[in-house]
Amino acid sequence: MAHKFEIYKDGRDEFRVRFKYNSEVMFSTEGYASKASAKDAIESIKKNGPDAPTEDNS
């Protein structure tokens, strides 16, 4: 699979989610206190992300 979500623990012992495409990190989330919250973040991105608008602040 060329793309995937990964849950990992950071240096502060918080759970984070990163999205990788072809082994390149495309984005990473804020830290969460529980793995369940990180999993909820993934589901939220999957559910709400496809229709998200693009905002160009340049």
mmCIF file of the N, C-alpha and C atoms, coordinates in Angstrom:
data_MODEL
# 
_entry.id   MODEL 
# 
loop_
_atom_site.group_PDB 
_atom_site.id 
_atom_site.type_symbol 
_atom_site.label_atom_id 
_atom_site.label_alt_id 
_atom_site.label_comp_id 
_atom_site.label_asym_id 
_atom_site.label_entity_id 
_atom_site.label_seq_id 
_atom_site.pdbx_PDB_ins_code 
_atom_site.Cartn_x 
_atom_site.Cartn_y 
_atom_site.Cartn_z 
_atom_site.occupancy 
_atom_site.B_iso_or_equiv 
_atom_site.pdbx_formal_charge 
_atom_site.auth_seq_id 
_atom_site.auth_comp_id 
_atom_site.auth_asym_id 
_atom_site.auth_atom_id 
_atom_site.pdbx_PDB_model_num 
ATOM 1   N N  . MET A 1 1  ? 0.860   -1.188 0.000  1.00 0.00 ? 1  MET A N  1 
ATOM 2   C CA . MET A 1 1  ? 0.000   0.000  0.000  1.00 0.00 ? 1  MET A CA 1 
ATOM 3   C C  . MET A 1 1  ? 0.896   1.237  0.000  1.00 0.00 ? 1  MET A C  1 
ATOM 4   N N  . ALA A 1 2  ? 0.599   2.164  -0.856 1.00 0.00 ? 2  ALA A N  1 
ATOM 5   C CA . ALA A 1 2  ? 1.417   3.366  -1.009 1.00 0.00 ? 2  ALA A CA 1 
ATOM 6   C C  . ALA A 1 2  ? 1.153   4.402  0.078  1.00 0.00 ? 2  ALA A C  1 
ATOM 7   N N  . HIS A 1 3  ? 0.014   4.326  0.746  1.00 0.00 ? 3  HIS A N  1 
ATOM 8   C CA . HIS A 1 3  ? -0.289  5.323  1.772  1.00 0.00 ? 3  HIS A CA 1 
ATOM 9   C C  . HIS A 1 3  ? -0.834  4.642  3.027  1.00 0.00 ? 3  HIS A C  1 
ATOM 10  N N  . LYS A 1 4  ? -0.580  5.303  4.174  1.00 0.00 ? 4  LYS A N  1 
ATOM 11  C CA . LYS A 1 4  ? -1.050  4.732  5.438  1.00 0.00 ? 4  LYS A CA 1 
ATOM 12  C C  . LYS A 1 4  ? -1.011  5.767  6.546  1.00 0.00 ? 4  LYS A C  1 
ATOM 13  N N  . PHE A 1 5  ? -1.802  5.516  7.576  1.00 0.00 ? 5  PHE A N  1 
ATOM 14  C CA . PHE A 1 5  ? -1.751  6.268  8.818  1.00 0.00 ? 5  PHE A CA 1 
ATOM 15  C C  . PHE A 1 5  ? -0.888  5.477  9.788  1.00 0.00 ? 5  PHE A C  1 
ATOM 16  N N  . GLU A 1 6  ? -0.079  6.163  10.579 1.00 0.00 ? 6  GLU A N  1 
ATOM 17  C CA . GLU A 1 6  ? 0.724   5.531  11.619 1.00 0.00 ? 6  GLU A CA 1 
ATOM 18  C C  . GLU A 1 6  ? 0.441   6.230  12.945 1.00 0.00 ? 6  GLU A C  1 
ATOM 19  N N  . ILE A 1 7  ? 0.286   5.440  13.990 1.00 0.00 ? 7  ILE A N  1 
ATOM 20  C CA . ILE A 1 7  ? 0.171   5.974  15.346 1.00 0.00 ? 7  ILE A CA 1 
ATOM 21  C C  . ILE A 1 7  ? 1.509   5.696  16.031 1.00 0.00 ? 7  ILE A C  1 
ATOM 22  N N  . TYR A 1 8  ? 2.069   6.722  16.669 1.00 0.00 ? 8  TYR A N  1 
ATOM 23  C CA . TYR A 1 8  ? 3.345   6.553  17.346 1.00 0.00 ? 8  TYR A CA 1 
ATOM 24  C C  . TYR A 1 8  ? 3.386   7.428  18.588 1.00 0.00 ? 8  TYR A C  1 
ATOM 25  N N  . LYS A 1 9  ? 4.303   7.125  19.493 1.00 0.00 ? 9  LYS A N  1 
ATOM 26  C CA . LYS A 1 9  ? 4.503   7.936  20.699 1.00 0.00 ? 9  LYS A CA 1 
ATOM 27  C C  . LYS A 1 9  ? 5.663   8.885  20.460 1.00 0.00 ? 9  LYS A C  1 
ATOM 28  N N  . ASP A 1 10 ? 5.466   10.138 20.837 1.00 0.00 ? 10 ASP A N  1 
ATOM 29  C CA . ASP A 1 10 ? 6.514   11.140 20.658 1.00 0.00 ? 10 ASP A CA 1 
ATOM 30  C C  . ASP A 1 10 ? 7.379   11.246 21.922 1.00 0.00 ? 10 ASP A C  1 
ATOM 31  N N  . GLY A 1 11 ? 8.290   12.188 21.940 1.00 0.00 ? 11 GLY A N  1 
ATOM 32  C CA . GLY A 1 11 ? 9.196   12.373 23.061 1.00 0.00 ? 11 GLY A CA 1 
ATOM 33  C C  . GLY A 1 11 ? 8.512   12.786 24.354 1.00 0.00 ? 11 GLY A C  1 
ATOM 34  N N  . ARG A 1 12 ? 7.314   13.316 24.255 1.00 0.00 ? 12 ARG A N  1 
ATOM 35  C CA . ARG A 1 12 ? 6.544   13.722 25.444 1.00 0.00 ? 12 ARG A CA 1 
ATOM 36  C C  . ARG A 1 12 ? 5.629   12.609 25.936 1.00 0.00 ? 12 ARG A C  1 
ATOM 37  N N  . ASP A 1 13 ? 5.768   11.422 25.331 1.00 0.00 ? 13 ASP A N  1 
ATOM 38  C CA . ASP A 1 13 ? 4.938   10.264 25.670 1.00 0.00 ? 13 ASP A CA 1 
ATOM 39  C C  . ASP A 1 13 ? 3.476   10.462 25.272 1.00 0.00 ? 13 ASP A C  1 
ATOM 40  N N  . GLU A 1 14 ? 3.246   11.272 24.241 1.00 0.00 ? 14 GLU A N  1 
ATOM 41  C CA . GLU A 1 14 ? 1.898   11.474 23.698 1.00 0.00 ? 14 GLU A CA 1 
ATOM 42  C C  . GLU A 1 14 ? 1.766   10.676 22.405 1.00 0.00 ? 14 GLU A C  1 
ATOM 43  N N  . PHE A 1 15 ? 0.537   10.302 22.091 1.00 0.00 ? 15 PHE A N  1 
ATOM 44  C CA . PHE A 1 15 ? 0.263   9.591  20.850 1.00 0.00 ? 15 PHE A CA 1 
ATOM 45  C C  . PHE A 1 15 ? 0.028   10.599 19.736 1.00 0.00 ? 15 PHE A C  1 
ATOM 46  N N  . ARG A 1 16 ? 0.637   10.363 18.603 1.00 0.00 ? 16 ARG A N  1 
ATOM 47  C CA . ARG A 1 16 ? 0.464   11.207 17.426 1.00 0.00 ? 16 ARG A CA 1 
ATOM 48  C C  . ARG A 1 16 ? 0.136   10.329 16.235 1.00 0.00 ? 16 ARG A C  1 
ATOM 49  N N  . VAL A 1 17 ? -0.458  10.951 15.230 1.00 0.00 ? 17 VAL A N  1 
ATOM 50  C CA . VAL A 1 17 ? -0.780  10.267 13.983 1.00 0.00 ? 17 VAL A CA 1 
ATOM 51  C C  . VAL A 1 17 ? -0.017  10.961 12.870 1.00 0.00 ? 17 VAL A C  1 
ATOM 52  N N  . ARG A 1 18 ? 0.596   10.171 12.027 1.00 0.00 ? 18 ARG A N  1 
ATOM 53  C CA . ARG A 1 18 ? 1.191   10.752 10.819 1.00 0.00 ? 18 ARG A CA 1 
ATOM 54  C C  . ARG A 1 18 ? 0.632   9.992  9.622  1.00 0.00 ? 18 ARG A C  1 
ATOM 55  N N  . PHE A 1 19 ? 0.502   10.714 8.522  1.00 0.00 ? 19 PHE A N  1 
ATOM 56  C CA . PHE A 1 19 ? 0.040   10.124 7.272  1.00 0.00 ? 19 PHE A CA 1 
ATOM 57  C C  . PHE A 1 19 ? 1.225   10.059 6.340  1.00 0.00 ? 19 PHE A C  1 
ATOM 58  N N  . LYS A 1 20 ? 1.488   8.865  5.830  1.00 0.00 ? 20 LYS A N  1 
ATOM 59  C CA . LYS A 1 20 ? 2.630   8.675  4.941  1.00 0.00 ? 20 LYS A CA 1 
ATOM 60  C C  . LYS A 1 20 ? 2.147   8.242  3.556  1.00 0.00 ? 20 LYS A C  1 
ATOM 61  N N  . TYR A 1 21 ? 2.815   8.754  2.540  1.00 0.00 ? 21 TYR A N  1 
ATOM 62  C CA . TYR A 1 21 ? 2.573   8.348  1.160  1.00 0.00 ? 21 TYR A CA 1 
ATOM 63  C C  . TYR A 1 21 ? 3.921   8.019  0.551  1.00 0.00 ? 21 TYR A C  1 
ATOM 64  N N  . ASN A 1 22 ? 4.069   6.789  0.073  1.00 0.00 ? 22 ASN A N  1 
ATOM 65  C CA . ASN A 1 22 ? 5.354   6.319  -0.453 1.00 0.00 ? 22 ASN A CA 1 
ATOM 66  C C  . ASN A 1 22 ? 6.492   6.610  0.519  1.00 0.00 ? 22 ASN A C  1 
ATOM 67  N N  . SER A 1 23 ? 6.291   6.297  1.786  1.00 0.00 ? 23 SER A N  1 
ATOM 68  C CA . SER A 1 23 ? 7.271   6.455  2.867  1.00 0.00 ? 23 SER A CA 1 
ATOM 69  C C  . SER A 1 23 ? 7.583   7.902  3.235  1.00 0.00 ? 23 SER A C  1 
ATOM 70  N N  . GLU A 1 24 ? 6.939   8.871  2.598  1.00 0.00 ? 24 GLU A N  1 
ATOM 71  C CA . GLU A 1 24 ? 7.156   10.284 2.932  1.00 0.00 ? 24 GLU A CA 1 
ATOM 72  C C  . GLU A 1 24 ? 6.033   10.761 3.851  1.00 0.00 ? 24 GLU A C  1 
ATOM 73  N N  . VAL A 1 25 ? 6.406   11.419 4.949  1.00 0.00 ? 25 VAL A N  1 
ATOM 74  C CA . VAL A 1 25 ? 5.397   11.957 5.868  1.00 0.00 ? 25 VAL A CA 1 
ATOM 75  C C  . VAL A 1 25 ? 4.750   13.173 5.222  1.00 0.00 ? 25 VAL A C  1 
ATOM 76  N N  . MET A 1 26 ? 3.437   13.084 5.031  1.00 0.00 ? 26 MET A N  1 
ATOM 77  C CA . MET A 1 26 ? 2.685   14.178 4.418  1.00 0.00 ? 26 MET A CA 1 
ATOM 78  C C  . MET A 1 26 ? 2.182   15.153 5.488  1.00 0.00 ? 26 MET A C  1 
ATOM 79  N N  . PHE A 1 27 ? 1.748   14.609 6.642  1.00 0.00 ? 27 PHE A N  1 
ATOM 80  C CA . PHE A 1 27 ? 1.352   15.457 7.762  1.00 0.00 ? 27 PHE A CA 1 
ATOM 81  C C  . PHE A 1 27 ? 1.372   14.652 9.049  1.00 0.00 ? 27 PHE A C  1 
ATOM 82  N N  . SER A 1 28 ? 1.383   15.388 10.158 1.00 0.00 ? 28 SER A N  1 
ATOM 83  C CA . SER A 1 28 ? 1.361   14.802 11.488 1.00 0.00 ? 28 SER A CA 1 
ATOM 84  C C  . SER A 1 28 ? 0.390   15.602 12.344 1.00 0.00 ? 28 SER A C  1 
ATOM 85  N N  . THR A 1 29 ? -0.242  14.937 13.294 1.00 0.00 ? 29 THR A N  1 
ATOM 86  C CA . THR A 1 29 ? -1.233  15.599 14.149 1.00 0.00 ? 29 THR A CA 1 
ATOM 87  C C  . THR A 1 29 ? -0.600  16.116 15.429 1.00 0.00 ? 29 THR A C  1 
ATOM 88  N N  . GLU A 1 30 ? -1.416  16.789 16.203 1.00 0.00 ? 30 GLU A N  1 
ATOM 89  C CA . GLU A 1 30 ? -1.049  17.181 17.555 1.00 0.00 ? 30 GLU A CA 1 
ATOM 90  C C  . GLU A 1 30 ? -0.912  15.923 18.408 1.00 0.00 ? 30 GLU A C  1 
ATOM 91  N N  . GLY A 1 31 ? -0.409  16.066 19.615 1.00 0.00 ? 31 GLY A N  1 
ATOM 92  C CA . GLY A 1 31 ? -0.288  14.940 20.526 1.00 0.00 ? 31 GLY A CA 1 
ATOM 93  C C  . GLY A 1 31 ? -1.596  14.670 21.261 1.00 0.00 ? 31 GLY A C  1 
ATOM 94  N N  . TYR A 1 32 ? -1.855  13.398 21.510 1.00 0.00 ? 32 TYR A N  1 
ATOM 95  C CA . TYR A 1 32 ? -3.049  12.978 22.237 1.00 0.00 ? 32 TYR A CA 1 
ATOM 96  C C  . TYR A 1 32 ? -2.631  12.166 23.453 1.00 0.00 ? 32 TYR A C  1 
ATOM 97  N N  . ALA A 1 33 ? -3.379  12.276 24.538 1.00 0.00 ? 33 ALA A N  1 
ATOM 98  C CA . ALA A 1 33 ? -3.061  11.565 25.776 1.00 0.00 ? 33 ALA A CA 1 
ATOM 99  C C  . ALA A 1 33 ? -3.316  10.064 25.660 1.00 0.00 ? 33 ALA A C  1 
ATOM 100 N N  . SER A 1 34 ? -4.249  9.656  24.798 1.00 0.00 ? 34 SER A N  1 
ATOM 101 C CA . SER A 1 34 ? -4.573  8.235  24.674 1.00 0.00 ? 34 SER A CA 1 
ATOM 102 C C  . SER A 1 34 ? -4.519  7.781  23.220 1.00 0.00 ? 34 SER A C  1 
ATOM 103 N N  . LYS A 1 35 ? -4.257  6.495  23.045 1.00 0.00 ? 35 LYS A N  1 
ATOM 104 C CA . LYS A 1 35 ? -4.250  5.913  21.710 1.00 0.00 ? 35 LYS A CA 1 
ATOM 105 C C  . LYS A 1 35 ? -5.658  5.973  21.103 1.00 0.00 ? 35 LYS A C  1 
ATOM 106 N N  . ALA A 1 36 ? -6.678  5.834  21.935 1.00 0.00 ? 36 ALA A N  1 
ATOM 107 C CA . ALA A 1 36 ? -8.056  5.901  21.449 1.00 0.00 ? 36 ALA A CA 1 
ATOM 108 C C  . ALA A 1 36 ? -8.339  7.262  20.809 1.00 0.00 ? 36 ALA A C  1 
ATOM 109 N N  . SER A 1 37 ? -7.825  8.322  21.391 1.00 0.00 ? 37 SER A N  1 
ATOM 110 C CA . SER A 1 37 ? -8.013  9.661  20.825 1.00 0.00 ? 37 SER A CA 1 
ATOM 111 C C  . SER A 1 37 ? -7.293  9.797  19.485 1.00 0.00 ? 37 SER A C  1 
ATOM 112 N N  . ALA A 1 38 ? -6.125  9.193  19.372 1.00 0.00 ? 38 ALA A N  1 
ATOM 113 C CA . ALA A 1 38 ? -5.401  9.213  18.100 1.00 0.00 ? 38 ALA A CA 1 
ATOM 114 C C  . ALA A 1 38 ? -6.184  8.458  17.034 1.00 0.00 ? 38 ALA A C  1 
ATOM 115 N N  . LYS A 1 39 ? -6.769  7.314  17.405 1.00 0.00 ? 39 LYS A N  1 
ATOM 116 C CA . LYS A 1 39 ? -7.597  6.554  16.463 1.00 0.00 ? 39 LYS A CA 1 
ATOM 117 C C  . LYS A 1 39 ? -8.835  7.351  16.064 1.00 0.00 ? 39 LYS A C  1 
ATOM 118 N N  . ASP A 1 40 ? -9.422  8.074  17.014 1.00 0.00 ? 40 ASP A N  1 
ATOM 119 C CA . ASP A 1 40 ? -10.567 8.936  16.699 1.00 0.00 ? 40 ASP A CA 1 
ATOM 120 C C  . ASP A 1 40 ? -10.178 10.023 15.700 1.00 0.00 ? 40 ASP A C  1 
ATOM 121 N N  . ALA A 1 41 ? -8.965  10.550 15.828 1.00 0.00 ? 41 ALA A N  1 
ATOM 122 C CA . ALA A 1 41 ? -8.481  11.575 14.898 1.00 0.00 ? 41 ALA A CA 1 
ATOM 123 C C  . ALA A 1 41 ? -8.400  11.012 13.477 1.00 0.00 ? 41 ALA A C  1 
ATOM 124 N N  . ILE A 1 42 ? -7.908  9.781  13.358 1.00 0.00 ? 42 ILE A N  1 
ATOM 125 C CA . ILE A 1 42 ? -7.831  9.142  12.041 1.00 0.00 ? 42 ILE A CA 1 
ATOM 126 C C  . ILE A 1 42 ? -9.221  9.017  11.434 1.00 0.00 ? 42 ILE A C  1 
ATOM 127 N N  . GLU A 1 43 ? -10.162 8.547  12.223 1.00 0.00 ? 43 GLU A N  1 
ATOM 128 C CA . GLU A 1 43 ? -11.530 8.388  11.704 1.00 0.00 ? 43 GLU A CA 1 
ATOM 129 C C  . GLU A 1 43 ? -12.134 9.727  11.303 1.00 0.00 ? 43 GLU A C  1 
ATOM 130 N N  . SER A 1 44 ? -11.854 10.769 12.063 1.00 0.00 ? 44 SER A N  1 
ATOM 131 C CA . SER A 1 44 ? -12.347 12.106 11.734 1.00 0.00 ? 44 SER A CA 1 
ATOM 132 C C  . SER A 1 44 ? -11.759 12.599 10.418 1.00 0.00 ? 44 SER A C  1 
ATOM 133 N N  . ILE A 1 45 ? -10.462 12.373 10.223 1.00 0.00 ? 45 ILE A N  1 
ATOM 134 C CA . ILE A 1 45 ? -9.812  12.790 8.972  1.00 0.00 ? 45 ILE A CA 1 
ATOM 135 C C  . ILE A 1 45 ? -10.419 12.038 7.795  1.00 0.00 ? 45 ILE A C  1 
ATOM 136 N N  . LYS A 1 46 ? -10.614 10.739 7.947  1.00 0.00 ? 46 LYS A N  1 
ATOM 137 C CA . LYS A 1 46 ? -11.197 9.930  6.870  1.00 0.00 ? 46 LYS A CA 1 
ATOM 138 C C  . LYS A 1 46 ? -12.616 10.393 6.538  1.00 0.00 ? 46 LYS A C  1 
ATOM 139 N N  . LYS A 1 47 ? -13.374 10.707 7.574  1.00 0.00 ? 47 LYS A N  1 
ATOM 140 C CA . LYS A 1 47 ? -14.774 11.093 7.386  1.00 0.00 ? 47 LYS A CA 1 
ATOM 141 C C  . LYS A 1 47 ? -14.912 12.510 6.835  1.00 0.00 ? 47 LYS A C  1 
ATOM 142 N N  . ASN A 1 48 ? -14.172 13.456 7.381  1.00 0.00 ? 48 ASN A N  1 
ATOM 143 C CA . ASN A 1 48 ? -14.356 14.866 7.050  1.00 0.00 ? 48 ASN A CA 1 
ATOM 144 C C  . ASN A 1 48 ? -13.376 15.413 6.021  1.00 0.00 ? 48 ASN A C  1 
ATOM 145 N N  . GLY A 1 49 ? -12.264 14.737 5.802  1.00 0.00 ? 49 GLY A N  1 
ATOM 146 C CA . GLY A 1 49 ? -11.215 15.234 4.929  1.00 0.00 ? 49 GLY A CA 1 
ATOM 147 C C  . GLY A 1 49 ? -11.542 15.355 3.449  1.00 0.00 ? 49 GLY A C  1 
ATOM 148 N N  . PRO A 1 50 ? -12.267 14.406 2.866  1.00 0.00 ? 50 PRO A N  1 
ATOM 149 C CA . PRO A 1 50 ? -12.477 14.465 1.416  1.00 0.00 ? 50 PRO A CA 1 
ATOM 150 C C  . PRO A 1 50 ? -13.143 15.747 0.912  1.00 0.00 ? 50 PRO A C  1 
ATOM 151 N N  . ASP A 1 51 ? -13.952 16.362 1.721  1.00 0.00 ? 51 ASP A N  1 
ATOM 152 C CA . ASP A 1 51 ? -14.664 17.570 1.290  1.00 0.00 ? 51 ASP A CA 1 
ATOM 153 C C  . ASP A 1 51 ? -14.053 18.854 1.837  1.00 0.00 ? 51 ASP A C  1 
ATOM 154 N N  . ALA A 1 52 ? -12.889 18.758 2.466  1.00 0.00 ? 52 ALA A N  1 
ATOM 155 C CA . ALA A 1 52 ? -12.264 19.941 3.060  1.00 0.00 ? 52 ALA A CA 1 
ATOM 156 C C  . ALA A 1 52 ? -11.810 20.910 1.968  1.00 0.00 ? 52 ALA A C  1 
ATOM 157 N N  . PRO A 1 53 ? -12.111 22.198 2.144  1.00 0.00 ? 53 PRO A N  1 
ATOM 158 C CA . PRO A 1 53 ? -11.672 23.178 1.151  1.00 0.00 ? 53 PRO A CA 1 
ATOM 159 C C  . PRO A 1 53 ? -10.171 23.453 1.270  1.00 0.00 ? 53 PRO A C  1 
ATOM 160 N N  . THR A 1 54 ? -9.589  24.001 0.227  1.00 0.00 ? 54 THR A N  1 
ATOM 161 C CA . THR A 1 54 ? -8.190  24.406 0.249  1.00 0.00 ? 54 THR A CA 1 
ATOM 162 C C  . THR A 1 54 ? -8.142  25.907 0.472  1.00 0.00 ? 54 THR A C  1 
ATOM 163 N N  . GLU A 1 55 ? -7.360  26.326 1.454  1.00 0.00 ? 55 GLU A N  1 
ATOM 164 C CA . GLU A 1 55 ? -7.211  27.741 1.763  1.00 0.00 ? 55 GLU A CA 1 
ATOM 165 C C  . GLU A 1 55 ? -5.784  28.153 1.439  1.00 0.00 ? 55 GLU A C  1 
ATOM 166 N N  . ASP A 1 56 ? -5.629  29.109 0.539  1.00 0.00 ? 56 ASP A N  1 
ATOM 167 C CA . ASP A 1 56 ? -4.317  29.584 0.130  1.00 0.00 ? 56 ASP A CA 1 
ATOM 168 C C  . ASP A 1 56 ? -4.049  30.919 0.828  1.00 0.00 ? 56 ASP A C  1 
ATOM 169 N N  . ASN A 1 57 ? -3.128  30.918 1.784  1.00 0.00 ? 57 ASN A N  1 
ATOM 170 C CA . ASN A 1 57 ? -2.820  32.105 2.562  1.00 0.00 ? 57 ASN A CA 1 
ATOM 171 C C  . ASN A 1 57 ? -1.534  32.786 2.108  1.00 0.00 ? 57 ASN A C  1 
ATOM 172 N N  . SER A 1 58 ? -1.134  32.533 0.873  1.00 0.00 ? 58 SER A N  1 
ATOM 173 C CA . SER A 1 58 ? 0.121   33.117 0.404  1.00 0.00 ? 58 SER A CA 1 
ATOM 174 C C  . SER A 1 58 ? -0.060  34.546 -0.078 1.00 0.00 ? 58 SER A C  1 
# 
